[in-house]
Amino acid sequence: MSKKKSAPYSGDGKLMPNYGWVLNLLNESRRNGKGAMSKYDVGGQLGFAGDVGFTHFEAEFVAQSGKSFNNAEGDADKWARTIISWLVQTGWVVREGSREVRGKSLPLFTTTYDVDRVLQYAARSAVKYVPQEMLCSNKHPFSGIVRQRRVSILTLLSQKPYMPAAEMVEAMKALEIDTDAETLAFDILNLRQAGIQISKERFFYRLTDKINLDAASAPPKPVHKKVDGIEKQIEHYVAIYAESLPPRLVDNLIRYGSDGTNSAALFEMAVGKLFSHMGYDSNCLGQGKGRVADVIAKYRDARHPKSYALIIDAKAYEKYPFPAGDIRKMKEYIVFHGGELLQDKIPRHAFAFISMAFTSPDEKFEEIKQDTEVSGTAIDVYTLLKLSSRVAQQQVSISDIYSTFVTNRSYVCP
């Protein structure tokens, strides 16, 4: 291996898994015809979901906030930028133009064609160096427990590469590690997202990488005995929606939605992203833009009368009480955006409040309907995740669910 192409390797020639993962993301995007990627595109798929040390921003959110792409990024985006910079030095990754985002130029990167061969032969045969510290960020409130779980998983799979999930859970419990099948699935999903190849075949997990796990022979016992609170909620929902929703997006909706006004703008960003994921033409208008909704999500149909739009107010509250001032604002949003939507040939409109939970909205919603002739709903984050998952699995279609948004009651997933 030439000196020029040694950047993704440790000093003794072992492959760093995070470099291999970023290289694979960039290469698969090129091979699948999706084109070059930005640091934000990569950052959204890098690092651990359910870990506050791996925050991620959408490029649209950064541009809309009036910030520069050079200095506004989440922790995962910063990590992506650093790795991409190293990969450019290897010659495996090159700059390929830019993307315009709200008038700002965002650099894009892709792989060279010889990376196909690199990933097929060199990277697969290399030993991946996995230091214990890499398995969870220090910002995670339960970092000791999470590292202990993931060290145990890699140790077990290194000793017995093809292992039933139930046997792994029992082996970890015997070591007094708090886990279950769902937590195991969550940890393996995150190990994959860190660039460690673990496959699942029915009820078995298989480690397909050669790894060098750098872990203490007798690691210190974690301060906490189990993960709880919001971190446990995030683990649960990331695991159950792993096959249908982006893990980082599930994390962001719950984390930012529970954080109050500190994360209001980030919660709006996550809500807008989820509606885009469902197939809506979603525009996050954001805070500080005057009397406008947080998000407008449009469904366009070739038959214009079937098109509809949701006028969304995203509220980062544990339990949102519908204060009178916000009800008045929603009426203003409906009037302001209604004219724009009609000009856009979208005749059907509904309003939606989105938060972690609500007090009873019935009387407030009847007031909005009486004053604007527009009906709506209140969707808690967990119901919204369920709806998005059902859409992703093609169990329901957004073309057929307009009626579920105009009940003037709390939302019920179809």
ZAPA-113205 format. One record per residue (C-alpha): residue in one letter; residue number from 0; x negated, y, z. Coordinates in steps of 0.2 Angstrom, whole numbers, padded with zeros to 4 digits. Layout:
% residues N
<node resn="A" resi="NUM" east="X" north="Y" up="Z"/>
...
//
This chain:
% residues 414
<node resn="M" resi="0" east="0000" north="0000" up="0000"/>
<node resn="S" resi="1" east="-0007" north="0017" up="-0005"/>
<node resn="K" resi="2" east="-0010" north="0030" up="0008"/>
<node resn="K" resi="3" east="0002" north="0042" up="-0002"/>
<node resn="K" resi="4" east="0016" north="0030" up="0002"/>
<node resn="S" resi="5" east="0013" north="0026" up="0020"/>
<node resn="A" resi="6" east="0024" north="0039" up="0028"/>
<node resn="P" resi="7" east="0039" north="0028" up="0033"/>
<node resn="Y" resi="8" east="0027" north="0016" up="0042"/>
<node resn="S" resi="9" east="0020" north="0016" up="0059"/>
<node resn="G" resi="10" east="0001" north="0017" up="0061"/>
<node resn="D" resi="11" east="-0001" north="-0002" up="0060"/>
<node resn="G" resi="12" east="0009" north="-0004" up="0044"/>
<node resn="K" resi="13" east="0026" north="-0008" up="0052"/>
<node resn="L" resi="14" east="0042" north="0000" up="0044"/>
<node resn="M" resi="15" east="0051" north="0013" up="0054"/>
<node resn="P" resi="16" east="0070" north="0007" up="0052"/>
<node resn="N" resi="17" east="0077" north="0025" up="0051"/>
<node resn="Y" resi="18" east="0066" north="0029" up="0036"/>
<node resn="G" resi="19" east="0072" north="0013" up="0027"/>
<node resn="W" resi="20" east="0090" north="0017" up="0031"/>
<node resn="V" resi="21" east="0089" north="0035" up="0024"/>
<node resn="L" resi="22" east="0080" north="0028" up="0009"/>
<node resn="N" resi="23" east="0093" north="0016" up="0006"/>
<node resn="L" resi="24" east="0107" north="0029" up="0008"/>
<node resn="L" resi="25" east="0099" north="0040" up="-0005"/>
<node resn="N" resi="26" east="0096" north="0025" up="-0017"/>
<node resn="E" resi="27" east="0113" north="0018" up="-0016"/>
<node resn="S" resi="28" east="0121" north="0035" up="-0019"/>
<node resn="R" resi="29" east="0111" north="0036" up="-0035"/>
<node resn="R" resi="30" east="0114" north="0018" up="-0040"/>
<node resn="N" resi="31" east="0133" north="0020" up="-0037"/>
<node resn="G" resi="32" east="0134" north="0036" up="-0048"/>
<node resn="K" resi="33" east="0138" north="0047" up="-0033"/>
<node resn="G" resi="34" east="0122" north="0057" up="-0036"/>
<node resn="A" resi="35" east="0110" north="0067" up="-0025"/>
<node resn="M" resi="36" east="0114" north="0070" up="-0007"/>
<node resn="S" resi="37" east="0111" north="0084" up="0005"/>
<node resn="K" resi="38" east="0104" north="0083" up="0023"/>
<node resn="Y" resi="39" east="0122" north="0085" up="0029"/>
<node resn="D" resi="40" east="0128" north="0070" up="0018"/>
<node resn="V" resi="41" east="0114" north="0059" up="0025"/>
<node resn="G" resi="42" east="0116" north="0066" up="0043"/>
<node resn="G" resi="43" east="0134" north="0061" up="0043"/>
<node resn="Q" resi="44" east="0128" north="0042" up="0041"/>
<node resn="L" resi="45" east="0112" north="0043" up="0052"/>
<node resn="G" resi="46" east="0110" north="0039" up="0070"/>
<node resn="F" resi="47" east="0123" north="0033" up="0083"/>
<node resn="A" resi="48" east="0141" north="0036" up="0084"/>
<node resn="G" resi="49" east="0147" north="0039" up="0102"/>
<node resn="D" resi="50" east="0131" north="0047" up="0106"/>
<node resn="V" resi="51" east="0131" north="0066" up="0110"/>
<node resn="G" resi="52" east="0113" north="0067" up="0105"/>
<node resn="F" resi="53" east="0117" north="0064" up="0086"/>
<node resn="T" resi="54" east="0129" north="0078" up="0082"/>
<node resn="H" resi="55" east="0133" north="0082" up="0064"/>
<node resn="F" resi="56" east="0140" north="0097" up="0055"/>
<node resn="E" resi="57" east="0149" north="0097" up="0038"/>
<node resn="A" resi="58" east="0141" north="0109" up="0025"/>
<node resn="E" resi="59" east="0157" north="0117" up="0022"/>
<node resn="F" resi="60" east="0159" north="0121" up="0040"/>
<node resn="V" resi="61" east="0141" north="0129" up="0041"/>
<node resn="A" resi="62" east="0145" north="0140" up="0025"/>
<node resn="Q" resi="63" east="0162" north="0145" up="0031"/>
<node resn="S" resi="64" east="0154" north="0150" up="0048"/>
<node resn="G" resi="65" east="0142" north="0162" up="0039"/>
<node resn="K" resi="66" east="0127" north="0153" up="0044"/>
<node resn="S" resi="67" east="0112" north="0148" up="0034"/>
<node resn="F" resi="68" east="0109" north="0130" up="0029"/>
<node resn="N" resi="69" east="0091" north="0133" up="0035"/>
<node resn="N" resi="70" east="0095" north="0135" up="0053"/>
<node resn="A" resi="71" east="0112" north="0128" up="0056"/>
<node resn="E" resi="72" east="0113" north="0109" up="0058"/>
<node resn="G" resi="73" east="0117" north="0095" up="0070"/>
<node resn="D" resi="74" east="0105" north="0084" up="0078"/>
<node resn="A" resi="75" east="0108" north="0070" up="0065"/>
<node resn="D" resi="76" east="0106" north="0083" up="0051"/>
<node resn="K" resi="77" east="0090" north="0089" up="0058"/>
<node resn="W" resi="78" east="0084" north="0071" up="0059"/>
<node resn="A" resi="79" east="0089" north="0068" up="0041"/>
<node resn="R" resi="80" east="0080" north="0084" up="0035"/>
<node resn="T" resi="81" east="0064" north="0078" up="0044"/>
<node resn="I" resi="82" east="0065" north="0060" up="0036"/>
<node resn="I" resi="83" east="0069" north="0067" up="0019"/>
<node resn="S" resi="84" east="0054" north="0078" up="0020"/>
<node resn="W" resi="85" east="0043" north="0064" up="0024"/>
<node resn="L" resi="86" east="0050" north="0053" up="0010"/>
<node resn="V" resi="87" east="0047" north="0067" up="-0002"/>
<node resn="Q" resi="88" east="0029" north="0067" up="0002"/>
<node resn="T" resi="89" east="0029" north="0048" up="-0001"/>
<node resn="G" resi="90" east="0035" north="0051" up="-0019"/>
<node resn="W" resi="91" east="0050" north="0040" up="-0017"/>
<node resn="V" resi="92" east="0062" north="0055" up="-0015"/>
<node resn="V" resi="93" east="0063" north="0070" up="-0025"/>
<node resn="R" resi="94" east="0073" north="0087" up="-0025"/>
<node resn="E" resi="95" east="0087" north="0086" up="-0038"/>
<node resn="G" resi="96" east="0096" north="0103" up="-0040"/>
<node resn="S" resi="97" east="0108" north="0110" up="-0027"/>
<node resn="R" resi="98" east="0126" north="0111" up="-0023"/>
<node resn="E" resi="99" east="0136" north="0128" up="-0022"/>
<node resn="V" resi="100" east="0146" north="0128" up="-0005"/>
<node resn="R" resi="101" east="0156" north="0144" up="-0003"/>
<node resn="G" resi="102" east="0142" north="0154" up="-0013"/>
<node resn="K" resi="103" east="0128" north="0146" up="-0003"/>
<node resn="S" resi="104" east="0115" north="0135" up="-0012"/>
<node resn="L" resi="105" east="0112" north="0118" up="-0003"/>
<node resn="P" resi="106" east="0097" north="0108" up="-0009"/>
<node resn="L" resi="107" east="0100" north="0090" up="-0014"/>
<node resn="F" resi="108" east="0089" north="0075" up="-0015"/>
<node resn="T" resi="109" east="0088" north="0058" up="-0023"/>
<node resn="T" resi="110" east="0077" north="0043" up="-0025"/>
<node resn="T" resi="111" east="0065" north="0039" up="-0040"/>
<node resn="Y" resi="112" east="0069" north="0023" up="-0050"/>
<node resn="D" resi="113" east="0054" north="0013" up="-0042"/>
<node resn="V" resi="114" east="0063" north="0013" up="-0025"/>
<node resn="D" resi="115" east="0074" north="-0001" up="-0032"/>
<node resn="R" resi="116" east="0059" north="-0012" up="-0032"/>
<node resn="V" resi="117" east="0052" north="-0005" up="-0015"/>
<node resn="L" resi="118" east="0069" north="-0009" up="-0006"/>
<node resn="Q" resi="119" east="0070" north="-0026" up="-0014"/>
<node resn="Y" resi="120" east="0053" north="-0032" up="-0010"/>
<node resn="A" resi="121" east="0042" north="-0021" up="0001"/>
<node resn="A" resi="122" east="0055" north="-0015" up="0013"/>
<node resn="R" resi="123" east="0063" north="-0031" up="0016"/>
<node resn="S" resi="124" east="0047" north="-0041" up="0019"/>
<node resn="A" resi="125" east="0040" north="-0027" up="0031"/>
<node resn="V" resi="126" east="0041" north="-0029" up="0050"/>
<node resn="K" resi="127" east="0052" north="-0015" up="0057"/>
<node resn="Y" resi="128" east="0045" north="-0006" up="0072"/>
<node resn="V" resi="129" east="0059" north="-0003" up="0085"/>
<node resn="P" resi="130" east="0054" north="0006" up="0101"/>
<node resn="Q" resi="131" east="0066" north="0005" up="0115"/>
<node resn="E" resi="132" east="0068" north="0024" up="0116"/>
<node resn="M" resi="133" east="0075" north="0024" up="0098"/>
<node resn="L" resi="134" east="0090" north="0014" up="0103"/>
<node resn="C" resi="135" east="0099" north="0028" up="0112"/>
<node resn="S" resi="136" east="0097" north="0047" up="0114"/>
<node resn="N" resi="137" east="0092" north="0054" up="0130"/>
<node resn="K" resi="138" east="0107" north="0066" up="0129"/>
<node resn="H" resi="139" east="0119" north="0051" up="0131"/>
<node resn="P" resi="140" east="0126" north="0051" up="0149"/>
<node resn="F" resi="141" east="0124" north="0032" up="0150"/>
<node resn="S" resi="142" east="0108" north="0031" up="0140"/>
<node resn="G" resi="143" east="0100" north="0018" up="0152"/>
<node resn="I" resi="144" east="0115" north="0006" up="0150"/>
<node resn="V" resi="145" east="0116" north="0008" up="0131"/>
<node resn="R" resi="146" east="0098" north="0005" up="0129"/>
<node resn="Q" resi="147" east="0099" north="-0010" up="0140"/>
<node resn="R" resi="148" east="0113" north="-0017" up="0130"/>
<node resn="R" resi="149" east="0104" north="-0015" up="0113"/>
<node resn="V" resi="150" east="0087" north="-0021" up="0119"/>
<node resn="S" resi="151" east="0097" north="-0037" up="0124"/>
<node resn="I" resi="152" east="0106" north="-0039" up="0108"/>
<node resn="L" resi="153" east="0089" north="-0038" up="0098"/>
<node resn="T" resi="154" east="0080" north="-0049" up="0110"/>
<node resn="L" resi="155" east="0094" north="-0062" up="0109"/>
<node resn="L" resi="156" east="0095" north="-0062" up="0090"/>
<node resn="S" resi="157" east="0076" north="-0062" up="0088"/>
<node resn="Q" resi="158" east="0076" north="-0078" up="0098"/>
<node resn="K" resi="159" east="0091" north="-0086" up="0089"/>
<node resn="P" resi="160" east="0094" north="-0076" up="0073"/>
<node resn="Y" resi="161" east="0111" north="-0084" up="0070"/>
<node resn="M" resi="162" east="0121" north="-0083" up="0085"/>
<node resn="P" resi="163" east="0140" north="-0083" up="0089"/>
<node resn="A" resi="164" east="0147" north="-0067" up="0096"/>
<node resn="A" resi="165" east="0155" north="-0076" up="0111"/>
<node resn="E" resi="166" east="0138" north="-0084" up="0116"/>
<node resn="M" resi="167" east="0130" north="-0067" up="0115"/>
<node resn="V" resi="168" east="0142" north="-0059" up="0126"/>
<node resn="E" resi="169" east="0140" north="-0073" up="0139"/>
<node resn="A" resi="170" east="0121" north="-0072" up="0138"/>
<node resn="M" resi="171" east="0122" north="-0053" up="0141"/>
<node resn="K" resi="172" east="0134" north="-0055" up="0156"/>
<node resn="A" resi="173" east="0122" north="-0068" up="0163"/>
<node resn="L" resi="174" east="0109" north="-0054" up="0163"/>
<node resn="E" resi="175" east="0122" north="-0043" up="0173"/>
<node resn="I" resi="176" east="0125" north="-0032" up="0158"/>
<node resn="D" resi="177" east="0142" north="-0025" up="0156"/>
<node resn="T" resi="178" east="0149" north="-0029" up="0139"/>
<node resn="D" resi="179" east="0163" north="-0038" up="0129"/>
<node resn="A" resi="180" east="0166" north="-0043" up="0111"/>
<node resn="E" resi="181" east="0172" north="-0025" up="0107"/>
<node resn="T" resi="182" east="0157" north="-0017" up="0115"/>
<node resn="L" resi="183" east="0145" north="-0029" up="0106"/>
<node resn="A" resi="184" east="0153" north="-0024" up="0089"/>
<node resn="F" resi="185" east="0151" north="-0006" up="0093"/>
<node resn="D" resi="186" east="0132" north="-0008" up="0097"/>
<node resn="I" resi="187" east="0129" north="-0019" up="0082"/>
<node resn="L" resi="188" east="0138" north="-0006" up="0071"/>
<node resn="N" resi="189" east="0126" north="0007" up="0078"/>
<node resn="L" resi="190" east="0111" north="-0003" up="0076"/>
<node resn="R" resi="191" east="0115" north="-0005" up="0058"/>
<node resn="Q" resi="192" east="0117" north="0013" up="0056"/>
<node resn="A" resi="193" east="0099" north="0015" up="0063"/>
<node resn="G" resi="194" east="0093" north="0004" up="0049"/>
<node resn="I" resi="195" east="0092" north="-0013" up="0057"/>
<node resn="Q" resi="196" east="0100" north="-0026" up="0046"/>
<node resn="I" resi="197" east="0112" north="-0037" up="0056"/>
<node resn="S" resi="198" east="0125" north="-0046" up="0046"/>
<node resn="K" resi="199" east="0142" north="-0054" up="0052"/>
<node resn="E" resi="200" east="0148" north="-0071" up="0045"/>
<node resn="R" resi="201" east="0165" north="-0075" up="0053"/>
<node resn="F" resi="202" east="0161" north="-0076" up="0072"/>
<node resn="F" resi="203" east="0142" north="-0076" up="0070"/>
<node resn="Y" resi="204" east="0129" north="-0062" up="0070"/>
<node resn="R" resi="205" east="0113" north="-0064" up="0061"/>
<node resn="L" resi="206" east="0097" north="-0053" up="0062"/>
<node resn="T" resi="207" east="0090" north="-0052" up="0044"/>
<node resn="D" resi="208" east="0076" north="-0040" up="0048"/>
<node resn="K" resi="209" east="0059" north="-0044" up="0055"/>
<node resn="I" resi="210" east="0057" north="-0033" up="0070"/>
<node resn="N" resi="211" east="0044" north="-0028" up="0082"/>
<node resn="L" resi="212" east="0054" north="-0023" up="0098"/>
<node resn="D" resi="213" east="0044" north="-0012" up="0109"/>
<node resn="A" resi="214" east="0053" north="-0014" up="0126"/>
<node resn="A" resi="215" east="0047" north="-0015" up="0143"/>
<node resn="S" resi="216" east="0046" north="-0033" up="0150"/>
<node resn="A" resi="217" east="0056" north="-0027" up="0165"/>
<node resn="P" resi="218" east="0065" north="-0011" up="0161"/>
<node resn="P" resi="219" east="0071" north="0000" up="0175"/>
<node resn="K" resi="220" east="0089" north="-0004" up="0180"/>
<node resn="P" resi="221" east="0102" north="0009" up="0174"/>
<node resn="V" resi="222" east="0108" north="0022" up="0186"/>
<node resn="H" resi="223" east="0126" north="0018" up="0181"/>
<node resn="K" resi="224" east="0133" north="0000" up="0180"/>
<node resn="K" resi="225" east="0146" north="0003" up="0166"/>
<node resn="V" resi="226" east="0150" north="0016" up="0153"/>
<node resn="D" resi="227" east="0166" north="0025" up="0157"/>
<node resn="G" resi="228" east="0176" north="0041" up="0153"/>
<node resn="I" resi="229" east="0177" north="0049" up="0136"/>
<node resn="E" resi="230" east="0161" north="0039" up="0131"/>
<node resn="K" resi="231" east="0171" north="0022" up="0134"/>
<node resn="Q" resi="232" east="0186" north="0029" up="0124"/>
<node resn="I" resi="233" east="0174" north="0033" up="0109"/>
<node resn="E" resi="234" east="0166" north="0016" up="0110"/>
<node resn="H" resi="235" east="0183" north="0008" up="0110"/>
<node resn="Y" resi="236" east="0191" north="0018" up="0095"/>
<node resn="V" resi="237" east="0175" north="0018" up="0085"/>
<node resn="A" resi="238" east="0175" north="-0001" up="0086"/>
<node resn="I" resi="239" east="0193" north="-0004" up="0082"/>
<node resn="Y" resi="240" east="0192" north="0007" up="0067"/>
<node resn="A" resi="241" east="0175" north="0002" up="0061"/>
<node resn="E" resi="242" east="0182" north="-0006" up="0045"/>
<node resn="S" resi="243" east="0193" north="0009" up="0040"/>
<node resn="L" resi="244" east="0186" north="0025" up="0046"/>
<node resn="P" resi="245" east="0169" north="0033" up="0047"/>
<node resn="P" resi="246" east="0162" north="0030" up="0065"/>
<node resn="R" resi="247" east="0155" north="0048" up="0066"/>
<node resn="L" resi="248" east="0172" north="0056" up="0062"/>
<node resn="V" resi="249" east="0181" north="0045" up="0075"/>
<node resn="D" resi="250" east="0168" north="0051" up="0088"/>
<node resn="N" resi="251" east="0170" north="0069" up="0083"/>
<node resn="L" resi="252" east="0188" north="0070" up="0084"/>
<node resn="I" resi="253" east="0189" north="0063" up="0101"/>
<node resn="R" resi="254" east="0174" north="0071" up="0108"/>
<node resn="Y" resi="255" east="0178" north="0089" up="0101"/>
<node resn="G" resi="256" east="0196" north="0087" up="0104"/>
<node resn="S" resi="257" east="0193" north="0084" up="0123"/>
<node resn="D" resi="258" east="0180" north="0098" up="0125"/>
<node resn="G" resi="259" east="0192" north="0113" up="0125"/>
<node resn="T" resi="260" east="0188" north="0130" up="0118"/>
<node resn="N" resi="261" east="0169" north="0125" up="0118"/>
<node resn="S" resi="262" east="0171" north="0114" up="0103"/>
<node resn="A" resi="263" east="0187" north="0122" up="0095"/>
<node resn="A" resi="264" east="0179" north="0126" up="0078"/>
<node resn="L" resi="265" east="0171" north="0109" up="0078"/>
<node resn="F" resi="266" east="0187" north="0100" up="0081"/>
<node resn="E" resi="267" east="0195" north="0110" up="0067"/>
<node resn="M" resi="268" east="0181" north="0104" up="0056"/>
<node resn="A" resi="269" east="0184" north="0086" up="0061"/>
<node resn="V" resi="270" east="0203" north="0087" up="0058"/>
<node resn="G" resi="271" east="0200" north="0094" up="0041"/>
<node resn="K" resi="272" east="0188" north="0081" up="0036"/>
<node resn="L" resi="273" east="0200" north="0067" up="0042"/>
<node resn="F" resi="274" east="0214" north="0074" up="0031"/>
<node resn="S" resi="275" east="0201" north="0074" up="0016"/>
<node resn="H" resi="276" east="0197" north="0056" up="0020"/>
<node resn="M" resi="277" east="0215" north="0052" up="0019"/>
<node resn="G" resi="278" east="0216" north="0059" up="0001"/>
<node resn="Y" resi="279" east="0223" north="0076" up="0004"/>
<node resn="D" resi="280" east="0215" north="0092" up="-0003"/>
<node resn="S" resi="281" east="0210" north="0099" up="0014"/>
<node resn="N" resi="282" east="0204" north="0116" up="0017"/>
<node resn="C" resi="283" east="0197" north="0121" up="0034"/>
<node resn="L" resi="284" east="0200" north="0140" up="0035"/>
<node resn="G" resi="285" east="0193" north="0141" up="0053"/>
<node resn="Q" resi="286" east="0192" north="0153" up="0067"/>
<node resn="G" resi="287" east="0189" north="0171" up="0065"/>
<node resn="K" resi="288" east="0198" north="0173" up="0048"/>
<node resn="G" resi="289" east="0213" north="0182" up="0054"/>
<node resn="R" resi="290" east="0231" north="0176" up="0054"/>
<node resn="V" resi="291" east="0228" north="0160" up="0045"/>
<node resn="A" resi="292" east="0231" north="0142" up="0049"/>
<node resn="D" resi="293" east="0216" north="0131" up="0054"/>
<node resn="V" resi="294" east="0218" north="0118" up="0040"/>
<node resn="I" resi="295" east="0229" north="0117" up="0025"/>
<node resn="A" resi="296" east="0231" north="0099" up="0019"/>
<node resn="K" resi="297" east="0239" north="0098" up="0001"/>
<node resn="Y" resi="298" east="0246" north="0082" up="-0007"/>
<node resn="R" resi="299" east="0248" north="0085" up="-0026"/>
<node resn="D" resi="300" east="0259" north="0075" up="-0036"/>
<node resn="A" resi="301" east="0261" north="0075" up="-0055"/>
<node resn="R" resi="302" east="0279" north="0078" up="-0052"/>
<node resn="H" resi="303" east="0278" north="0095" up="-0044"/>
<node resn="P" resi="304" east="0294" north="0093" up="-0033"/>
<node resn="K" resi="305" east="0285" north="0078" up="-0024"/>
<node resn="S" resi="306" east="0270" north="0089" up="-0019"/>
<node resn="Y" resi="307" east="0269" north="0095" up="-0001"/>
<node resn="A" resi="308" east="0257" north="0104" up="0011"/>
<node resn="L" resi="309" east="0254" north="0103" up="0030"/>
<node resn="I" resi="310" east="0250" north="0119" up="0039"/>
<node resn="I" resi="311" east="0239" north="0114" up="0053"/>
<node resn="D" resi="312" east="0235" north="0121" up="0070"/>
<node resn="A" resi="313" east="0221" north="0111" up="0078"/>
<node resn="K" resi="314" east="0220" north="0113" up="0097"/>
<node resn="A" resi="315" east="0206" north="0106" up="0107"/>
<node resn="Y" resi="316" east="0216" north="0103" up="0123"/>
<node resn="E" resi="317" east="0218" north="0087" up="0134"/>
<node resn="K" resi="318" east="0236" north="0091" up="0135"/>
<node resn="Y" resi="319" east="0243" north="0106" up="0124"/>
<node resn="P" resi="320" east="0258" north="0115" up="0131"/>
<node resn="F" resi="321" east="0264" north="0125" up="0116"/>
<node resn="P" resi="322" east="0262" north="0143" up="0123"/>
<node resn="A" resi="323" east="0274" north="0156" up="0116"/>
<node resn="G" resi="324" east="0260" north="0166" up="0107"/>
<node resn="D" resi="325" east="0254" north="0150" up="0097"/>
<node resn="I" resi="326" east="0272" north="0147" up="0092"/>
<node resn="R" resi="327" east="0273" north="0165" up="0086"/>
<node resn="K" resi="328" east="0257" north="0163" up="0076"/>
<node resn="M" resi="329" east="0263" north="0147" up="0068"/>
<node resn="K" resi="330" east="0278" north="0156" up="0061"/>
<node resn="E" resi="331" east="0266" north="0169" up="0054"/>
<node resn="Y" resi="332" east="0256" north="0155" up="0046"/>
<node resn="I" resi="333" east="0271" north="0148" up="0038"/>
<node resn="V" resi="334" east="0276" north="0164" up="0031"/>
<node resn="F" resi="335" east="0259" north="0169" up="0025"/>
<node resn="H" resi="336" east="0254" north="0152" up="0017"/>
<node resn="G" resi="337" east="0271" north="0148" up="0011"/>
<node resn="G" resi="338" east="0270" north="0160" up="-0003"/>
<node resn="E" resi="339" east="0253" north="0154" up="-0008"/>
<node resn="L" resi="340" east="0259" north="0136" up="-0009"/>
<node resn="L" resi="341" east="0274" north="0140" up="-0019"/>
<node resn="Q" resi="342" east="0262" north="0149" up="-0032"/>
<node resn="D" resi="343" east="0252" north="0133" up="-0031"/>
<node resn="K" resi="344" east="0267" north="0123" up="-0037"/>
<node resn="I" resi="345" east="0268" north="0115" up="-0020"/>
<node resn="P" resi="346" east="0287" north="0117" up="-0014"/>
<node resn="R" resi="347" east="0288" north="0106" up="0001"/>
<node resn="H" resi="348" east="0279" north="0113" up="0017"/>
<node resn="A" resi="349" east="0278" north="0106" up="0035"/>
<node resn="F" resi="350" east="0269" north="0112" up="0050"/>
<node resn="A" resi="351" east="0258" north="0101" up="0062"/>
<node resn="F" resi="352" east="0250" north="0104" up="0079"/>
<node resn="I" resi="353" east="0236" north="0092" up="0082"/>
<node resn="S" resi="354" east="0228" north="0089" up="0099"/>
<node resn="M" resi="355" east="0223" north="0075" up="0111"/>
<node resn="A" resi="356" east="0241" north="0075" up="0119"/>
<node resn="F" resi="357" east="0256" north="0087" up="0121"/>
<node resn="T" resi="358" east="0270" north="0092" up="0133"/>
<node resn="S" resi="359" east="0287" north="0090" up="0125"/>
<node resn="P" resi="360" east="0288" north="0101" up="0109"/>
<node resn="D" resi="361" east="0306" north="0099" up="0105"/>
<node resn="E" resi="362" east="0314" north="0116" up="0109"/>
<node resn="K" resi="363" east="0299" north="0125" up="0102"/>
<node resn="F" resi="364" east="0300" north="0116" up="0086"/>
<node resn="E" resi="365" east="0318" north="0120" up="0084"/>
<node resn="E" resi="366" east="0314" north="0138" up="0086"/>
<node resn="I" resi="367" east="0301" north="0137" up="0072"/>
<node resn="K" resi="368" east="0313" north="0129" up="0061"/>
<node resn="Q" resi="369" east="0327" north="0141" up="0064"/>
<node resn="D" resi="370" east="0316" north="0156" up="0061"/>
<node resn="T" resi="371" east="0306" north="0149" up="0046"/>
<node resn="E" resi="372" east="0317" north="0135" up="0039"/>
<node resn="V" resi="373" east="0302" north="0124" up="0039"/>
<node resn="S" resi="374" east="0301" north="0109" up="0050"/>
<node resn="G" resi="375" east="0285" north="0100" up="0058"/>
<node resn="T" resi="376" east="0278" north="0089" up="0071"/>
<node resn="A" resi="377" east="0265" north="0087" up="0084"/>
<node resn="I" resi="378" east="0251" north="0073" up="0081"/>
<node resn="D" resi="379" east="0240" north="0067" up="0095"/>
<node resn="V" resi="380" east="0222" north="0062" up="0089"/>
<node resn="Y" resi="381" east="0225" north="0044" up="0093"/>
<node resn="T" resi="382" east="0241" north="0043" up="0082"/>
<node resn="L" resi="383" east="0232" north="0053" up="0068"/>
<node resn="L" resi="384" east="0217" north="0040" up="0069"/>
<node resn="K" resi="385" east="0230" north="0026" up="0067"/>
<node resn="L" resi="386" east="0239" north="0034" up="0052"/>
<node resn="S" resi="387" east="0222" north="0037" up="0044"/>
<node resn="S" resi="388" east="0217" north="0019" up="0046"/>
<node resn="R" resi="389" east="0233" north="0013" up="0039"/>
<node resn="V" resi="390" east="0231" north="0025" up="0024"/>
<node resn="A" resi="391" east="0213" north="0019" up="0021"/>
<node resn="Q" resi="392" east="0219" north="0001" up="0021"/>
<node resn="Q" resi="393" east="0233" north="0005" up="0009"/>
<node resn="Q" resi="394" east="0247" north="0000" up="0021"/>
<node resn="V" resi="395" east="0255" north="0017" up="0018"/>
<node resn="S" resi="396" east="0253" north="0030" up="0005"/>
<node resn="I" resi="397" east="0252" north="0049" up="0008"/>
<node resn="S" resi="398" east="0264" north="0051" up="-0007"/>
<node resn="D" resi="399" east="0278" north="0043" up="0003"/>
<node resn="I" resi="400" east="0276" north="0050" up="0021"/>
<node resn="Y" resi="401" east="0282" north="0068" up="0019"/>
<node resn="S" resi="402" east="0297" north="0064" up="0029"/>
<node resn="T" resi="403" east="0287" north="0058" up="0044"/>
<node resn="F" resi="404" east="0280" north="0076" up="0046"/>
<node resn="V" resi="405" east="0297" north="0085" up="0047"/>
<node resn="T" resi="406" east="0305" north="0077" up="0062"/>
<node resn="N" resi="407" east="0303" north="0092" up="0074"/>
<node resn="R" resi="408" east="0297" north="0079" up="0086"/>
<node resn="S" resi="409" east="0281" north="0070" up="0091"/>
<node resn="Y" resi="410" east="0274" north="0061" up="0077"/>
<node resn="V" resi="411" east="0277" north="0042" up="0075"/>
<node resn="C" resi="412" east="0266" north="0033" up="0063"/>
<node resn="P" resi="413" east="0275" north="0024" up="0049"/>
//
